[in-house]
Every structure is written in structure tokens, then in C-alpha cells.
Amino acid sequence: MNQNLANTRVMGLPSRWIYLTTTFFLVLSGILVSGALLVIRNLTGTNFAPELIIFLDLIHLGLVMMFVFVSLYCLIFKKHWTTER
């Protein structure tokens, strides 16, 4: 195979795979799940217990804050959330 074709970029993305670290995957999936449950809570006809709503709010807020602080840490100390394989 031609070396130039093997290293080409598609729409500006590198041709090699980029994998998410476990922490990044868990934080993002937690944010998505808790956010989806908070959206479902706002639909008419759904009743969640007040304790569950408070729990979801705190979990969602905590995960977003963790995401922001770890992102700042990675930016300042030049660490990566992703690994190349």
C-alpha cells in the first residue's frame, strides 16, 4: 500500500483510531444518563420521588464539575483524556 494513502486524513481527522480512557468514558456516560433522566423527569405524566430528583441533580452537577476540573488539569499539565492505539 502506498505510504501517502496510509497516512491520509479524512475531513481533518487522523487516520489512526483514538480511544477514550476509562475515566473519560465513565464521566461522560454518567453525565449523559443523569441528564437523560433529568429530561424525562420534565416530561408531563412522569412522577419521580423528590429524593431521586435531588440525587440526580447532585450526581449530574458533581460529574459536570469533575469533567471541568479534570479538563482544566489536562489542559494545564498537558495530559490526555484519550489514548492512541
C-alpha positions in Angstrom: 0.0 0.0 0.0 1.2 3.5 -0.8 2.6 5.3 2.3 0.9 8.5 1.4 -2.5 6.8 1.3 -2.0 5.1 4.7 -1.4 8.5 6.5 -4.1 10.5 4.8 -6.7 12.4 6.8 -10.4 12.2 6.3 -12.1 15.6 7.0 -9.1 16.7 9.1 -9.2 13.7 11.4 -6.1 11.4 11.8 -6.3 8.0 10.1 -5.5 6.1 13.3 -8.0 5.2 16.0 -8.3 7.3 19.2 -9.7 5.5 22.2 -11.2 7.2 25.3 -9.7 6.5 28.7 -11.9 4.6 31.1 -12.3 7.7 33.3 -13.4 9.9 30.4 -15.9 7.3 29.3 -17.4 6.8 32.8 -17.7 10.5 33.4 -19.3 11.2 30.0 -21.7 8.3 30.2 -22.7 9.3 33.8 -23.4 12.9 32.5 -25.5 11.5 29.6 -27.5 9.1 31.7 -28.2 11.5 34.5 -29.1 14.3 32.0 -31.4 12.0 30.1 -33.2 11.1 33.4 -33.5 14.8 34.2 -35.1 15.4 30.8 -37.5 12.5 31.3 -38.4 14.0 34.7 -39.6 17.2 33.0 -42.0 15.3 30.7 -45.7 15.5 31.6 -47.0 12.4 33.2 -43.8 11.3 34.8 -43.5 11.2 38.6 -40.1 10.8 40.3 -39.7 10.8 44.0 -38.3 14.1 45.3 -35.3 12.3 46.8 -34.5 10.8 43.4 -34.6 14.2 41.8 -32.2 15.7 44.3 -29.9 12.7 43.9 -30.0 13.1 40.1 -29.3 16.8 40.3 -26.3 16.3 42.7 -24.9 13.5 40.6 -25.2 15.4 37.4 -23.7 18.6 38.9 -20.8 16.6 40.5 -20.0 14.8 37.3 -20.0 18.0 35.3 -17.8 19.7 37.8 -15.4 16.7 37.7 -15.3 16.9 33.9 -14.5 20.6 34.0 -11.8 20.3 36.7 -10.1 17.3 35.1 -10.2 19.0 31.7 -8.5 22.1 33.2 -5.9 19.8 34.8 -5.3 18.1 31.5 -5.0 21.5 29.7 -2.6 22.9 32.3 -0.3 19.9 32.7 -0.7 18.7 29.0 -2.2 15.3 29.9 -4.6 13.4 27.6 -8.1 12.0 28.1 -7.5 9.8 25.1 -5.0 7.1 24.1 -3.9 6.2 20.7 -3.6 2.5 19.6 
